[in-house]
Amino acid sequence: MFNKKKKSHISIEIKDYVLRAIVAKGPDTSLWKGYELPLERGIVEGAVISDEMALYEIIKEHVTKWAGKKQNVRMFVPDTSVLLKNFDHPSDVEPHQLKGYVEMELGQSIHLPFHEPLIDVYDPKPGDGQAMLYAAPSEEVNKMMGMFLDASLEPQAADIRGLCNIRLLEHMQFLDAHKTYLIADWSINELSISIFSQGNVEFLRYQSIETNLADWKAEPVGENSYSFEHIGGEEEYRMVVTDQVLEIDRMMNFFKFSLHKGEKSVDEIIILGDNPILQTIADLLSNNFDTPLKVLNDSIIQKQFPEFTEPFATLLGLALKEVN
């Protein structure tokens, strides 16, 4: 979609409560550097930019200082609106022609619930006449692109959170090509679920986690690094998280019985993210499911990325993206 070929780049994640970045001055991951900056409430709400001027000033003051001007920028498409859809195509359409085919068929044989979508395609089994379409509305990404351009940065790529998680796990050689994985990315107020089976994304789901961000406090733990702590009733928050664990159970049953008639199920659960109680979440999952569980915690991340901690996991997947 946007394509400036250069070895160095900055990957940016913007949530309701934090802006996080990885500056990659070349392919050597040991030289990559991470940055975090808490965001005041009201700048971004529900993954939607509410105060463009405030966010622009932050980008202009901090991001350009971290990366330098004219740097290539990678970003996420907001999880709230990503759509995964199967579509049929003529057998004579080659894999490299699929995106053009979808663009031609939008509004004809392929219908989406929004105008001017951002799209990407994936063909897990070339030649079978079926492929996967990822689509999202362009409004929020266009807002981000405008701010980056105004701050003398160069938009290079936008990607989906679930795909970045899979890219990281493949890079770390955590995925068996013959298994089915449920990958759960836990933020403080968001949960992104993907089910990845035998090289194919079969399921994407976004869930909001009800919590008042005024009850969370950011504490500096080093240069350009912060931890988040709940200063309200943490037990109430744990109950909200427990509800999401039960929702995961429903998703797994839907995948097994509704999508695959009992013939395929999740073999392993992998959890990651910047939620401060990630280990508590892991314990809840372990107590409720017999499915094997893996947590992408600091020690696992740092075996391959010594400079980074678990909150940077998904952003590492974005930084690893190959851009032609």
C-alpha positions as CSV (number, residue, x, y, z in Angstrom):
1,M,0.0,0.0,0.0
2,F,2.8,2.4,0.8
3,N,6.3,1.3,-0.1
4,K,9.6,3.1,0.7
5,K,12.4,0.6,0.6
6,K,15.0,1.3,3.2
7,K,16.8,-1.0,5.7
8,S,16.0,1.2,8.8
9,H,12.6,1.8,10.1
10,I,10.5,2.5,13.2
11,S,7.5,0.4,14.2
12,I,4.8,2.1,16.3
13,E,2.0,0.8,18.5
14,I,-0.6,3.2,19.8
15,K,-3.0,2.0,22.4
16,D,-5.5,4.0,24.6
17,Y,-2.8,4.2,27.4
18,V,0.6,3.9,25.7
19,L,2.7,4.7,22.7
20,R,5.4,2.1,22.1
21,A,8.1,2.0,19.4
22,I,10.9,-0.1,18.1
23,V,13.7,1.7,16.1
24,A,15.5,-0.8,13.8
25,K,18.6,0.7,12.3
26,G,19.2,-2.4,10.1
27,P,18.4,-6.2,10.3
28,D,20.6,-6.9,13.3
29,T,17.9,-7.3,16.1
30,S,20.6,-6.9,18.8
31,L,20.9,-3.3,17.7
32,W,17.1,-2.5,17.8
33,K,15.9,-0.2,20.6
34,G,12.6,0.1,22.3
35,Y,10.7,3.1,23.6
36,E,7.5,3.6,25.7
37,L,5.5,6.7,26.5
38,P,2.3,6.7,28.6
39,L,-0.6,8.5,26.9
40,E,-3.0,10.8,28.8
41,R,-6.6,9.7,28.8
42,G,-8.7,11.0,26.0
43,I,-6.0,11.1,23.3
44,V,-7.0,7.6,22.0
45,E,-10.2,6.0,23.1
46,G,-11.3,2.5,22.1
47,A,-8.5,2.4,19.5
48,V,-9.9,5.5,17.9
49,I,-7.8,8.8,17.8
50,S,-9.9,11.4,19.7
51,D,-7.3,14.2,20.0
52,E,-5.3,14.3,16.8
53,M,-3.4,17.5,17.7
54,A,-2.2,16.1,21.0
55,L,-1.1,12.9,19.4
56,Y,0.6,14.7,16.6
57,E,2.6,16.8,19.1
58,I,3.7,13.6,20.8
59,I,4.8,12.1,17.6
60,K,6.6,15.3,16.6
61,E,8.4,15.7,19.9
62,H,9.2,12.1,20.8
63,V,9.0,9.8,17.8
64,T,11.2,11.9,15.5
65,K,13.7,12.2,18.4
66,W,13.9,8.4,18.8
67,A,14.0,7.6,15.1
68,G,15.1,10.8,13.2
69,K,13.2,12.5,10.5
70,K,12.4,11.0,7.1
71,Q,12.4,7.5,8.8
72,N,10.1,4.8,7.5
73,V,7.2,4.0,9.8
74,R,5.2,0.9,10.3
75,M,1.9,0.8,12.1
76,F,-1.0,-1.5,13.1
77,V,-4.4,-1.5,11.7
78,P,-6.8,-1.1,14.6
79,D,-8.0,-4.5,15.8
80,T,-11.6,-3.2,16.4
81,S,-12.5,-3.4,12.7
82,V,-10.4,-6.1,11.1
83,L,-12.5,-8.5,9.0
84,L,-11.4,-12.0,7.9
85,K,-13.3,-13.4,4.9
86,N,-13.0,-16.5,2.6
87,F,-13.6,-15.8,-1.0
88,D,-13.7,-17.9,-4.2
89,H,-11.8,-16.9,-7.3
90,P,-11.3,-18.3,-10.8
91,S,-8.7,-21.0,-11.1
92,D,-6.7,-19.0,-13.7
93,V,-6.1,-16.1,-11.2
94,E,-2.5,-16.4,-10.0
95,P,-1.6,-15.7,-6.3
96,H,0.1,-12.4,-7.2
97,Q,-3.0,-11.3,-9.0
98,L,-5.4,-12.0,-6.1
99,K,-5.3,-8.5,-4.6
100,G,-6.1,-6.9,-7.9
101,Y,-8.9,-9.5,-8.4
102,V,-10.4,-8.5,-5.0
103,E,-10.2,-4.8,-5.8
104,M,-12.0,-5.4,-9.1
105,E,-14.7,-7.6,-7.4
106,L,-15.5,-5.3,-4.4
107,G,-19.2,-4.4,-4.6
108,Q,-19.8,-7.1,-7.2
109,S,-19.1,-10.7,-6.0
110,I,-17.2,-9.6,-2.8
111,H,-19.0,-7.4,-0.3
112,L,-17.5,-5.6,2.7
113,P,-19.4,-3.6,5.4
114,F,-17.3,-0.4,4.9
115,H,-16.2,1.9,2.0
116,E,-12.6,2.4,0.8
117,P,-11.2,-0.6,2.7
118,L,-7.6,-1.5,3.3
119,I,-7.2,-5.0,2.0
120,D,-4.6,-7.8,1.9
121,V,-5.0,-11.4,0.6
122,Y,-3.5,-14.7,1.6
123,D,-3.7,-17.9,-0.4
124,P,-2.9,-20.9,1.8
125,K,-3.4,-23.5,-0.9
126,P,-2.7,-22.0,-4.3
127,G,-4.8,-23.5,-7.1
128,D,-7.8,-24.6,-5.0
129,G,-9.9,-21.6,-6.1
130,Q,-10.2,-20.2,-2.5
131,A,-8.2,-17.6,-0.6
132,M,-8.5,-15.4,2.5
133,L,-9.2,-11.7,2.5
134,Y,-8.2,-9.3,5.4
135,A,-10.0,-6.0,5.3
136,A,-10.4,-2.9,7.5
137,P,-11.7,0.6,7.1
138,S,-9.0,3.1,6.1
139,E,-10.1,6.1,8.2
140,E,-7.9,5.5,11.3
141,V,-4.8,4.4,9.3
142,N,-5.2,7.5,7.1
143,K,-5.3,9.7,10.2
144,M,-2.0,8.1,11.3
145,M,-0.4,8.5,7.9
146,G,-1.3,12.2,7.8
147,M,0.3,12.8,11.2
148,F,3.4,10.9,10.3
149,L,3.8,12.8,7.1
150,D,3.3,16.1,8.9
151,A,6.0,15.1,11.3
152,S,8.5,14.4,8.4
153,L,8.2,10.6,8.7
154,E,7.5,8.2,5.8
155,P,4.6,5.7,6.2
156,Q,5.8,2.3,4.9
157,A,3.4,-0.4,6.0
158,A,0.3,-1.2,8.0
159,D,-0.3,-4.7,9.4
160,I,-2.7,-6.7,11.4
161,R,-1.9,-7.5,15.0
162,G,-2.7,-11.2,14.7
163,L,-0.4,-11.6,11.7
164,C,2.4,-9.9,13.5
165,N,2.1,-12.3,16.5
166,I,2.2,-15.2,14.1
167,R,5.3,-13.8,12.3
168,L,7.1,-13.4,15.7
169,L,6.2,-17.0,16.8
170,E,7.4,-18.4,13.5
171,H,10.6,-16.4,13.8
172,M,11.1,-17.9,17.2
173,Q,10.3,-21.4,15.8
174,F,7.4,-21.9,18.3
175,L,4.8,-23.1,15.7
176,D,4.5,-26.7,14.5
177,A,3.1,-26.8,11.0
178,H,0.8,-29.7,11.9
179,K,-0.8,-28.1,15.0
180,T,-3.6,-25.6,15.7
181,Y,-2.9,-22.7,18.0
182,L,-5.1,-20.2,19.8
183,I,-3.0,-17.0,20.2
184,A,-4.3,-14.5,22.8
185,D,-2.8,-11.0,22.9
186,W,-3.8,-9.4,26.2
187,S,-3.7,-5.6,26.7
188,I,-5.1,-3.8,29.7
189,N,-8.4,-3.0,28.0
190,E,-8.3,-5.2,24.8
191,L,-8.0,-8.8,23.9
192,S,-7.1,-10.0,20.4
193,I,-7.6,-13.6,19.5
194,S,-6.4,-15.5,16.4
195,I,-6.6,-19.2,15.7
196,F,-3.7,-20.4,13.4
197,S,-4.0,-23.9,12.0
198,Q,-1.5,-25.6,9.7
199,G,-0.2,-22.4,8.1
200,N,-3.6,-20.7,7.8
201,V,-5.4,-18.1,9.9
202,E,-8.9,-19.5,10.5
203,F,-10.3,-17.1,13.1
204,L,-9.9,-13.5,14.3
205,R,-11.7,-11.9,17.2
206,Y,-11.4,-8.6,19.1
207,Q,-12.8,-8.3,22.6
208,S,-12.8,-5.1,24.7
209,I,-12.0,-5.5,28.4
210,E,-14.0,-3.3,30.7
211,T,-11.8,-1.2,32.9
212,N,-11.4,2.4,33.8
213,L,-8.0,3.6,32.7
214,A,-8.1,6.2,35.4
215,D,-7.5,3.3,37.8
216,W,-4.2,2.5,36.1
217,K,-0.9,4.3,36.9
218,A,2.3,4.3,34.8
219,E,5.5,4.2,36.7
220,P,9.0,4.7,35.1
221,V,11.2,1.6,35.4
222,G,14.1,2.9,33.4
223,E,14.9,5.2,30.5
224,N,12.0,5.2,28.1
225,S,10.3,2.3,29.9
226,Y,7.3,2.1,32.1
227,S,5.2,-0.4,34.1
228,F,1.4,-0.1,34.6
229,E,-0.2,-0.8,38.0
230,H,-3.9,-1.0,39.0
231,I,-4.6,1.4,41.8
232,G,-8.3,0.7,42.1
233,G,-10.1,-2.5,43.0
234,E,-7.8,-5.1,41.4
235,E,-10.1,-8.0,42.4
236,E,-12.9,-6.5,40.3
237,Y,-10.5,-6.3,37.4
238,R,-9.6,-10.0,37.9
239,M,-13.3,-10.9,37.7
240,V,-13.5,-9.0,34.3
241,V,-10.5,-10.9,33.1
242,T,-12.1,-14.2,34.2
243,D,-15.1,-13.4,32.0
244,Q,-12.7,-13.2,29.1
245,V,-11.2,-16.5,29.9
246,L,-14.7,-18.0,29.7
247,E,-15.2,-16.3,26.4
248,I,-12.0,-18.0,25.1
249,D,-13.7,-21.3,26.1
250,R,-16.7,-20.4,24.0
251,M,-14.4,-19.5,21.0
252,M,-12.6,-22.8,21.2
253,N,-15.9,-24.7,21.3
254,F,-17.2,-22.6,18.3
255,F,-14.0,-23.4,16.4
256,K,-14.2,-27.1,17.1
257,F,-17.9,-27.8,16.8
258,S,-19.4,-25.1,14.6
259,L,-16.5,-24.6,12.1
260,H,-15.1,-28.1,12.1
261,K,-17.9,-30.4,13.3
262,G,-15.8,-31.8,16.1
263,E,-13.0,-32.9,13.7
264,K,-10.4,-30.2,14.6
265,S,-9.6,-28.5,17.9
266,V,-7.0,-26.2,19.4
267,D,-3.8,-28.1,20.3
268,E,-2.1,-25.3,22.2
269,I,-2.8,-21.9,23.7
270,I,-0.2,-19.1,23.5
271,I,-0.6,-15.9,25.4
272,L,1.4,-12.7,25.1
273,G,0.9,-9.0,25.5
274,D,1.4,-6.0,27.8
275,N,-1.3,-6.8,30.4
276,P,0.5,-6.5,33.8
277,I,-1.3,-9.6,35.2
278,L,-0.3,-11.8,32.3
279,Q,0.9,-14.6,34.7
280,T,-2.4,-14.5,36.6
281,I,-4.2,-14.8,33.3
282,A,-2.0,-17.8,32.5
283,D,-2.9,-19.4,35.8
284,L,-6.6,-18.9,35.2
285,L,-6.3,-20.5,31.7
286,S,-4.3,-23.4,33.1
287,N,-6.9,-24.0,35.8
288,N,-9.8,-23.9,33.4
289,F,-8.4,-25.8,30.3
290,D,-6.5,-29.0,29.7
291,T,-5.0,-27.6,26.5
292,P,-1.2,-27.0,26.8
293,L,-0.3,-23.4,27.5
294,K,2.7,-21.3,26.7
295,V,3.3,-17.7,28.0
296,L,5.6,-15.4,26.0
297,N,7.1,-13.8,29.1
298,D,10.3,-11.7,29.5
299,S,12.6,-14.7,29.8
300,I,11.4,-16.3,26.6
301,I,11.4,-13.1,24.7
302,Q,14.9,-12.2,25.9
303,K,16.4,-15.4,24.7
304,Q,16.2,-14.1,21.2
305,F,15.7,-10.4,21.8
306,P,17.8,-9.5,24.9
307,E,16.9,-5.8,24.7
308,F,13.1,-6.3,24.9
309,T,10.4,-7.4,27.4
310,E,7.0,-9.1,26.9
311,P,5.0,-5.8,26.2
312,F,7.1,-5.5,22.9
313,A,6.2,-8.9,21.6
314,T,3.6,-7.9,18.9
315,L,5.6,-4.9,18.0
316,L,8.6,-7.2,17.3
317,G,6.4,-9.1,14.9
318,L,5.7,-5.8,13.0
319,A,9.4,-4.9,13.0
320,L,10.2,-8.3,11.5
321,K,7.9,-7.8,8.6
322,E,9.6,-8.1,5.2
323,V,8.6,-5.0,3.0
324,N,9.4,-5.4,-0.7
